[in-house]
Amino acid sequence: MYQKIARTKLEPEGGCIASAMEIIGKKWTALILRDLFDGPKRFCELERSITLINPRTLSKRLDDLERDGIIMKKSFAEAPPRTEYSLTKKGSDLLPILKQMAIWGTKHHHIVPVR
């Protein structure tokens, strides 16, 4: 006779994972968030850190994350103008998820070509 293994439902409601993936599943988004966990960054800092990202794609991802309430954009009235991006509370809530992704990536690391 076998023991019945208790199972817990991964999602409390259907569509929760899909909803999260709508935000963090887009290419480059996790790397943008990774950089913002260290503190506010300017566009050029993010562009330098994520070397293969197209500036137009970076701008689009930042706009999407701002629209979804994950990051906030702060503009400073200086000459030349300066804009910084930082995480909101909602964005900071993603830290445990990205840490687990990093742990998994470390455990199963292999070089994957960026496309």
C-alpha positions in Angstrom: 0.0 0.0 0.0 1.3 3.5 -0.7 1.0 6.7 1.3 -1.1 9.4 -0.2 1.0 12.5 -0.7 -0.7 15.7 0.3 -0.7 18.2 -2.5 -1.2 21.9 -2.3 -2.5 23.9 -5.1 0.1 26.1 -6.6 -2.3 28.9 -7.6 -5.0 30.0 -5.2 -7.0 31.1 -8.2 -6.6 30.2 -11.9 -4.6 32.6 -13.9 -2.4 34.0 -11.1 0.8 32.7 -12.7 -0.3 33.9 -16.2 -1.0 37.3 -14.7 2.5 37.5 -13.1 4.1 36.4 -16.4 2.3 39.2 -18.3 4.4 41.5 -16.3 7.8 39.8 -15.6 7.8 37.3 -18.5 8.7 39.7 -21.3 12.3 39.6 -22.5 14.7 41.9 -20.6 12.1 42.7 -17.9 13.7 40.5 -15.2 17.1 42.1 -15.9 15.7 45.6 -15.6 14.1 44.7 -12.3 17.4 43.1 -11.1 19.2 46.4 -11.7 16.5 48.5 -10.0 16.7 46.3 -6.9 20.1 48.0 -6.2 18.4 51.5 -6.2 17.2 54.1 -8.7 18.8 54.1 -12.1 18.9 56.4 -15.0 18.0 55.2 -18.5 21.7 55.3 -19.6 22.7 53.2 -16.6 20.2 50.5 -17.4 21.2 50.6 -21.1 24.9 50.1 -20.1 24.1 47.3 -17.7 21.9 45.4 -20.1 24.3 45.6 -23.0 22.3 43.9 -25.7 19.0 45.6 -25.2 17.8 48.0 -27.9 17.1 51.5 -26.5 13.6 51.4 -28.0 12.9 48.1 -26.3 14.2 49.4 -23.0 12.0 52.4 -23.3 9.0 50.2 -24.0 9.7 47.9 -21.1 10.1 50.9 -18.7 6.8 52.3 -19.9 5.1 49.0 -19.5 6.5 48.6 -15.9 5.4 52.1 -15.0 1.9 51.5 -16.4 1.6 48.3 -14.3 2.7 50.1 -11.2 6.0 48.1 -10.8 8.3 51.1 -11.2 8.0 54.9 -11.0 9.6 57.5 -13.1 10.9 60.7 -11.5 12.0 63.6 -13.6 14.2 66.4 -12.2 14.0 69.9 -13.6 17.7 70.3 -14.2 19.9 71.3 -17.1 20.3 68.8 -18.8 17.0 67.1 -17.7 17.5 64.0 -15.6 15.1 61.1 -15.1 15.4 58.2 -12.7 13.5 54.9 -12.5 12.9 53.1 -9.2 10.8 50.3 -7.8 7.4 50.9 -6.2 6.2 48.7 -3.3 4.5 46.5 -5.8 7.8 46.2 -7.7 9.8 45.4 -4.5 7.4 42.5 -3.8 9.0 40.8 -6.8 12.3 40.5 -5.0 11.7 37.0 -3.6 10.7 35.7 -7.1 13.9 37.1 -8.7 16.0 35.7 -5.9 14.5 32.3 -6.5 15.2 32.7 -10.2 18.8 33.5 -9.4 19.1 30.5 -7.2 17.7 28.2 -9.9 19.9 29.8 -12.5 23.0 29.3 -10.4 22.1 25.6 -9.9 21.3 24.9 -13.5 23.6 27.5 -15.1 24.6 27.1 -18.7 25.3 29.6 -21.4 22.2 30.4 -23.4 22.6 32.6 -26.4 20.6 35.8 -26.3 18.3 36.2 -29.2 
